[in-house]
């Protein structure tokens, strides 16, 4: 088994449809420039309220990825 070194990046994704959508949006955006992503952890969940209803879900995540050799 090869030893790995990992780095964590913190992002906040948003979605009008829910928590999963917010996480998926953040990961999809990161995948355009970050490779070797291995896991994510949710660090914060919050939302925007507009006219008494949920307008956006906002989820802060940390993405772990391996560094290149």
N, CA and C atoms as a LAMMPS dump frame, in Angstrom:
ITEM: TIMESTEP
0
ITEM: NUMBER OF ATOMS
207
ITEM: BOX BOUNDS ff ff ff
-5.0000000000000000e+02 5.0000000000000000e+02
-5.0000000000000000e+02 5.0000000000000000e+02
-5.0000000000000000e+02 5.0000000000000000e+02
ITEM: ATOMS id mol type element x y z
1 1 1 N 0.844 -1.186 0
2 1 2 C 0 0 0
3 1 3 C 0.884 1.244 0
4 2 1 N 0.558 2.173 -0.835
5 2 2 C 1.308 3.411 -0.942
6 2 3 C 0.869 4.398 0.132
7 3 1 N 1.84 5.094 0.705
8 3 2 C 1.505 6.152 1.659
9 3 3 C 1.032 7.373 0.886
10 4 1 N 0.03 8.055 1.397
11 4 2 C -0.516 9.236 0.737
12 4 3 C -0.392 10.45 1.645
13 5 1 N -0.324 11.607 1.032
14 5 2 C -0.422 12.873 1.741
15 5 3 C -1.682 13.543 1.21
16 6 1 N -2.509 14.029 2.125
17 6 2 C -3.789 14.625 1.761
18 6 3 C -3.809 16.117 2.073
19 7 1 N -4.64 16.83 1.329
20 7 2 C -4.882 18.241 1.582
21 7 3 C -6.39 18.42 1.645
22 8 1 N -6.853 19.376 2.475
23 8 2 C -8.283 19.675 2.556
24 8 3 C -8.553 21.085 2.048
25 9 1 N -9.636 21.2 1.324
26 9 2 C -10.082 22.469 0.747
27 9 3 C -11.49 22.73 1.265
28 10 1 N -11.774 23.952 1.695
29 10 2 C -13.103 24.276 2.2
30 10 3 C -13.881 25.071 1.151
31 11 1 N -15.112 24.643 0.907
32 11 2 C -15.989 25.268 -0.083
33 11 3 C -17.387 25.427 0.506
34 12 1 N -18.165 26.332 -0.068
35 12 2 C -19.583 26.441 0.271
36 12 3 C -20.38 26.376 -1.019
37 13 1 N -21.262 25.392 -1.099
38 13 2 C -22.142 25.254 -2.257
39 13 3 C -23.536 25.71 -1.884
40 14 1 N -24.31 26.093 -2.888
41 14 2 C -25.693 26.496 -2.622
42 14 3 C -26.617 25.838 -3.639
43 15 1 N -27.883 25.73 -3.251
44 15 2 C -28.886 25.123 -4.115
45 15 3 C -30.263 25.574 -3.66
46 16 1 N -31.174 25.678 -4.586
47 16 2 C -32.567 25.993 -4.243
48 16 3 C -33.344 24.734 -3.888
49 17 1 N -32.762 23.552 -4.17
50 17 2 C -33.508 22.302 -3.992
51 17 3 C -33.21 21.565 -2.698
52 18 1 N -32.06 21.823 -2.042
53 18 2 C -31.782 21.137 -0.788
54 18 3 C -30.307 20.961 -0.492
55 19 1 N -30.042 20.264 0.605
56 19 2 C -28.677 20.06 1.082
57 19 3 C -27.858 19.252 0.091
58 20 1 N -28.416 18.139 -0.403
59 20 2 C -27.684 17.297 -1.359
60 20 3 C -27.3 18.083 -2.603
61 21 1 N -28.191 18.91 -3.09
62 21 2 C -27.903 19.726 -4.264
63 21 3 C -26.772 20.701 -4.014
64 22 1 N -26.746 21.289 -2.823
65 22 2 C -25.683 22.234 -2.479
66 22 3 C -24.327 21.538 -2.43
67 23 1 N -24.289 20.34 -1.818
68 23 2 C -23.042 19.574 -1.768
69 23 3 C -22.616 19.167 -3.174
70 24 1 N -23.548 18.669 -3.959
71 24 2 C -23.24 18.24 -5.333
72 24 3 C -22.722 19.392 -6.179
73 25 1 N -23.306 20.57 -6.027
74 25 2 C -22.85 21.736 -6.791
75 25 3 C -21.418 22.115 -6.428
76 26 1 N -21.086 22.076 -5.137
77 26 2 C -19.727 22.407 -4.704
78 26 3 C -18.721 21.394 -5.24
79 27 1 N -19.052 20.106 -5.161
80 27 2 C -18.141 19.062 -5.63
81 27 3 C -17.979 19.122 -7.14
82 28 1 N -19.064 19.33 -7.862
83 28 2 C -18.989 19.406 -9.329
84 28 3 C -18.114 20.573 -9.782
85 29 1 N -18.24 21.707 -9.125
86 29 2 C -17.423 22.875 -9.469
87 29 3 C -15.948 22.6 -9.163
88 30 1 N -15.667 22.009 -7.993
89 30 2 C -14.282 21.707 -7.611
90 30 3 C -13.657 20.692 -8.562
91 31 1 N -14.458 19.738 -9.043
92 31 2 C -13.941 18.681 -9.926
93 31 3 C -13.409 19.223 -11.247
94 32 1 N -13.782 20.44 -11.602
95 32 2 C -13.276 21.042 -12.843
96 32 3 C -11.799 21.415 -12.746
97 33 1 N -11.303 21.642 -11.514
98 33 2 C -9.907 22.065 -11.366
99 33 3 C -9.106 21.228 -10.365
100 34 1 N -9.783 20.492 -9.497
101 34 2 C -9.106 19.68 -8.487
102 34 3 C -9.261 18.213 -8.871
103 35 1 N -8.16 17.464 -8.848
104 35 2 C -8.257 16.034 -9.117
105 35 3 C -7.824 15.244 -7.878
106 36 1 N -8.025 13.954 -7.923
107 36 2 C -7.706 13.041 -6.813
108 36 3 C -8.551 13.313 -5.565
109 37 1 N -9.779 13.829 -5.746
110 37 2 C -10.66 14.045 -4.592
111 37 3 C -11.065 12.686 -4.029
112 38 1 N -11.05 12.551 -2.695
113 38 2 C -11.314 11.271 -2.053
114 38 3 C -12.515 11.282 -1.116
115 39 1 N -12.789 12.39 -0.425
116 39 2 C -13.906 12.425 0.528
117 39 3 C -14.357 13.862 0.746
118 40 1 N -15.514 13.981 1.373
119 40 2 C -15.971 15.297 1.826
120 40 3 C -16.567 15.145 3.213
121 41 1 N -16.533 16.222 3.957
122 41 2 C -17.183 16.268 5.265
123 41 3 C -17.96 17.572 5.365
124 42 1 N -19.154 17.499 5.886
125 42 2 C -19.995 18.688 6.042
126 42 3 C -19.619 19.393 7.333
127 43 1 N -19.333 20.688 7.235
128 43 2 C -18.944 21.432 8.432
129 43 3 C -20.012 22.427 8.881
130 44 1 N -20.897 22.82 7.976
131 44 2 C -21.92 23.802 8.35
132 44 3 C -23.077 23.738 7.355
133 45 1 N -24.286 23.882 7.872
134 45 2 C -25.486 23.96 7.022
135 45 3 C -26.249 25.204 7.422
136 46 1 N -26.629 25.981 6.437
137 46 2 C -27.423 27.176 6.702
138 46 3 C -28.27 27.468 5.459
139 47 1 N -29.106 28.46 5.541
140 47 2 C -29.946 28.774 4.4
141 47 3 C -30.331 30.236 4.358
142 48 1 N -30.853 30.6 3.224
143 48 2 C -31.342 31.964 3.01
144 48 3 C -32.861 31.921 3.028
145 49 1 N -33.456 32.841 3.75
146 49 2 C -34.912 32.928 3.821
147 49 3 C -35.351 34.161 3.043
148 50 1 N -36.338 33.963 2.183
149 50 2 C -36.883 35.069 1.401
150 50 3 C -38.4 35.013 1.483
151 51 1 N -39.001 36.064 1.986
152 51 2 C -40.457 36.168 2.095
153 51 3 C -41.061 34.989 2.866
154 52 1 N -40.374 34.595 3.965
155 52 2 C -40.898 33.55 4.827
156 52 3 C -40.701 32.126 4.338
157 53 1 N -39.925 31.938 3.276
158 53 2 C -39.689 30.592 2.741
159 53 3 C -38.196 30.405 2.458
160 54 1 N -37.774 29.141 2.412
161 54 2 C -36.371 28.849 2.101
162 54 3 C -36.105 29.193 0.639
163 55 1 N -35.131 30.074 0.415
164 55 2 C -34.759 30.463 -0.945
165 55 3 C -33.547 29.665 -1.433
166 56 1 N -32.573 29.46 -0.572
167 56 2 C -31.368 28.705 -0.907
168 56 3 C -30.88 27.933 0.314
169 57 1 N -30.371 26.743 0.073
170 57 2 C -29.623 25.989 1.066
171 57 3 C -28.158 26.29 0.817
172 58 1 N -27.39 26.48 1.882
173 58 2 C -25.95 26.728 1.781
174 58 3 C -25.244 25.723 2.672
175 59 1 N -24.314 24.952 2.097
176 59 2 C -23.614 23.909 2.838
177 59 3 C -22.113 24.113 2.676
178 60 1 N -21.417 24.257 3.797
179 60 2 C -19.955 24.348 3.771
180 60 3 C -19.396 22.943 3.953
181 61 1 N -18.466 22.581 3.076
182 61 2 C -17.859 21.249 3.117
183 61 3 C -16.343 21.373 3.049
184 62 1 N -15.677 20.349 3.513
185 62 2 C -14.239 20.213 3.33
186 62 3 C -14.043 19.008 2.431
187 63 1 N -13.268 19.192 1.365
188 63 2 C -12.97 18.121 0.431
189 63 3 C -11.529 17.689 0.646
190 64 1 N -11.326 16.387 0.821
191 64 2 C -9.973 15.851 0.965
192 64 3 C -9.512 15.277 -0.365
193 65 1 N -8.275 15.591 -0.731
194 65 2 C -7.724 15.034 -1.971
195 65 3 C -6.249 14.713 -1.762
196 66 1 N -5.761 13.771 -2.553
197 66 2 C -4.364 13.37 -2.449
198 66 3 C -3.502 14.295 -3.296
199 67 1 N -2.301 14.557 -2.815
200 67 2 C -1.339 15.357 -3.562
201 67 3 C -0.599 14.475 -4.541
202 68 1 N -0.236 15.027 -5.674
203 68 2 C 0.526 14.283 -6.677
204 68 3 C 1.924 13.951 -6.141
205 69 1 N 2.456 12.845 -6.626
206 69 2 C 3.829 12.465 -6.259
207 69 3 C 4.845 13.332 -6.96
